[in-house]
Amino acid sequence: MKVTLDIDELYEEPKVTIHCNEVDDSIKEIVDFLKGKRTEFLVGRDGEMQHILKPDEIHYFHTEKEGVVAVTSQGSFSLKEKLYELEEILPSTKFIRLSKSVIANLHELSRFEASFNGTLCVHFKSGAKEYVSRTYVSAIKDALKMNRRKNG
């Protein structure tokens, strides 16, 4: 990767431009970093107790009647954030939307199976499972590098 830094007092604010032939994980990580998607922790509630949750330890987020819940190996915790807010602050190389009501940690997925109606059933290392709605199937296949074309 070639990096050029142009410092000039005439610039009023920093501007970053990335020239590339495709967006891969390294480019996504740079963009996430520049956008400030470096969330160190979230605060989740379990009854009256508040817990500090590291994003890497969260298997997935899903909505319930009361709001958004983070599921970890330690249990489920209510969050104050909405799913779209989590999507904005979490790194896109690690977290992906599965449906309107679920965001998953890609590093916690163990396997998946195709369903007859065009959706995917995703199994987590924890044994939990969620469904990928048809709208998001292509994005998850891209994230898992399943849409690569074969040569020849």
Contacts in CASP RR format, 6 or more apart in sequence:
PFRMAT RR
TARGET T0000
AUTHOR 0000-0000-0000
METHOD contacts of the structure
MODEL  1
MKVTLDIDELYEEPKVTIHCNEVDDSIKEIVDFLKGKRTEFLVGRDGEMQ
HILKPDEIHYFHTEKEGVVAVTSQGSFSLKEKLYELEEILPSTKFIRLSK
SVIANLHELSRFEASFNGTLCVHFKSGAKEYVSRTYVSAIKDALKMNRRK
NG
1 26 0 8 1.000
16 34 0 8 1.000
18 27 0 8 1.000
18 30 0 8 1.000
18 31 0 8 1.000
20 27 0 8 1.000
25 93 0 8 1.000
28 91 0 8 1.000
28 92 0 8 1.000
28 93 0 8 1.000
29 91 0 8 1.000
29 93 0 8 1.000
31 92 0 8 1.000
32 38 0 8 1.000
32 91 0 8 1.000
32 92 0 8 1.000
32 93 0 8 1.000
36 89 0 8 1.000
37 88 0 8 1.000
37 89 0 8 1.000
37 90 0 8 1.000
37 91 0 8 1.000
37 92 0 8 1.000
38 91 0 8 1.000
39 55 0 8 1.000
39 89 0 8 1.000
39 90 0 8 1.000
39 91 0 8 1.000
40 54 0 8 1.000
41 52 0 8 1.000
41 53 0 8 1.000
41 54 0 8 1.000
41 55 0 8 1.000
42 52 0 8 1.000
42 53 0 8 1.000
42 55 0 8 1.000
42 58 0 8 1.000
42 70 0 8 1.000
42 79 0 8 1.000
42 81 0 8 1.000
42 86 0 8 1.000
43 50 0 8 1.000
43 51 0 8 1.000
43 52 0 8 1.000
43 53 0 8 1.000
43 79 0 8 1.000
43 80 0 8 1.000
44 50 0 8 1.000
44 51 0 8 1.000
44 52 0 8 1.000
44 53 0 8 1.000
44 70 0 8 1.000
44 77 0 8 1.000
44 78 0 8 1.000
44 79 0 8 1.000
45 51 0 8 1.000
45 77 0 8 1.000
45 78 0 8 1.000
45 79 0 8 1.000
46 75 0 8 1.000
46 76 0 8 1.000
46 77 0 8 1.000
46 78 0 8 1.000
47 78 0 8 1.000
51 74 0 8 1.000
51 77 0 8 1.000
53 70 0 8 1.000
53 72 0 8 1.000
53 77 0 8 1.000
55 90 0 8 1.000
55 91 0 8 1.000
55 94 0 8 1.000
55 95 0 8 1.000
55 105 0 8 1.000
56 94 0 8 1.000
56 105 0 8 1.000
56 107 0 8 1.000
57 72 0 8 1.000
57 73 0 8 1.000
57 74 0 8 1.000
58 70 0 8 1.000
58 71 0 8 1.000
58 72 0 8 1.000
58 105 0 8 1.000
58 108 0 8 1.000
59 71 0 8 1.000
59 72 0 8 1.000
59 73 0 8 1.000
59 104 0 8 1.000
59 105 0 8 1.000
59 108 0 8 1.000
59 124 0 8 1.000
59 125 0 8 1.000
59 126 0 8 1.000
59 128 0 8 1.000
60 70 0 8 1.000
60 71 0 8 1.000
60 98 0 8 1.000
60 102 0 8 1.000
60 103 0 8 1.000
60 104 0 8 1.000
60 105 0 8 1.000
60 108 0 8 1.000
60 124 0 8 1.000
60 128 0 8 1.000
60 130 0 8 1.000
61 68 0 8 1.000
61 69 0 8 1.000
61 70 0 8 1.000
61 71 0 8 1.000
61 79 0 8 1.000
61 83 0 8 1.000
61 86 0 8 1.000
61 102 0 8 1.000
61 103 0 8 1.000
61 104 0 8 1.000
62 68 0 8 1.000
62 69 0 8 1.000
62 71 0 8 1.000
62 101 0 8 1.000
62 102 0 8 1.000
62 103 0 8 1.000
62 130 0 8 1.000
63 69 0 8 1.000
63 83 0 8 1.000
63 101 0 8 1.000
63 102 0 8 1.000
66 78 0 8 1.000
67 78 0 8 1.000
67 79 0 8 1.000
67 82 0 8 1.000
68 78 0 8 1.000
68 79 0 8 1.000
68 81 0 8 1.000
68 82 0 8 1.000
68 83 0 8 1.000
68 86 0 8 1.000
69 76 0 8 1.000
69 77 0 8 1.000
69 78 0 8 1.000
69 79 0 8 1.000
70 76 0 8 1.000
70 77 0 8 1.000
70 79 0 8 1.000
71 126 0 8 1.000
71 128 0 8 1.000
73 126 0 8 1.000
79 86 0 8 1.000
81 89 0 8 1.000
83 97 0 8 1.000
83 101 0 8 1.000
83 103 0 8 1.000
86 95 0 8 1.000
86 103 0 8 1.000
87 95 0 8 1.000
87 97 0 8 1.000
87 103 0 8 1.000
90 103 0 8 1.000
93 106 0 8 1.000
94 105 0 8 1.000
94 106 0 8 1.000
94 107 0 8 1.000
95 103 0 8 1.000
95 104 0 8 1.000
95 105 0 8 1.000
95 106 0 8 1.000
96 103 0 8 1.000
96 104 0 8 1.000
96 106 0 8 1.000
96 136 0 8 1.000
96 139 0 8 1.000
96 140 0 8 1.000
96 143 0 8 1.000
97 103 0 8 1.000
97 136 0 8 1.000
97 139 0 8 1.000
98 104 0 8 1.000
98 122 0 8 1.000
98 130 0 8 1.000
98 131 0 8 1.000
98 132 0 8 1.000
98 133 0 8 1.000
98 136 0 8 1.000
98 140 0 8 1.000
99 130 0 8 1.000
99 131 0 8 1.000
99 132 0 8 1.000
99 133 0 8 1.000
99 135 0 8 1.000
99 136 0 8 1.000
100 133 0 8 1.000
102 130 0 8 1.000
104 122 0 8 1.000
104 124 0 8 1.000
104 130 0 8 1.000
106 143 0 8 1.000
106 144 0 8 1.000
108 124 0 8 1.000
108 125 0 8 1.000
108 126 0 8 1.000
109 122 0 8 1.000
109 123 0 8 1.000
109 124 0 8 1.000
109 125 0 8 1.000
109 144 0 8 1.000
110 123 0 8 1.000
110 124 0 8 1.000
110 125 0 8 1.000
110 127 0 8 1.000
111 122 0 8 1.000
111 123 0 8 1.000
112 120 0 8 1.000
112 121 0 8 1.000
112 122 0 8 1.000
112 123 0 8 1.000
112 132 0 8 1.000
113 120 0 8 1.000
113 121 0 8 1.000
113 123 0 8 1.000
114 120 0 8 1.000
114 121 0 8 1.000
115 121 0 8 1.000
115 131 0 8 1.000
117 134 0 8 1.000
118 134 0 8 1.000
118 137 0 8 1.000
119 131 0 8 1.000
119 132 0 8 1.000
119 133 0 8 1.000
119 134 0 8 1.000
119 137 0 8 1.000
120 131 0 8 1.000
120 132 0 8 1.000
120 137 0 8 1.000
120 140 0 8 1.000
121 129 0 8 1.000
121 130 0 8 1.000
121 131 0 8 1.000
121 132 0 8 1.000
122 129 0 8 1.000
122 130 0 8 1.000
122 131 0 8 1.000
122 132 0 8 1.000
122 140 0 8 1.000
123 129 0 8 1.000
124 130 0 8 1.000
132 140 0 8 1.000
138 147 0 8 1.000
141 147 0 8 1.000
END
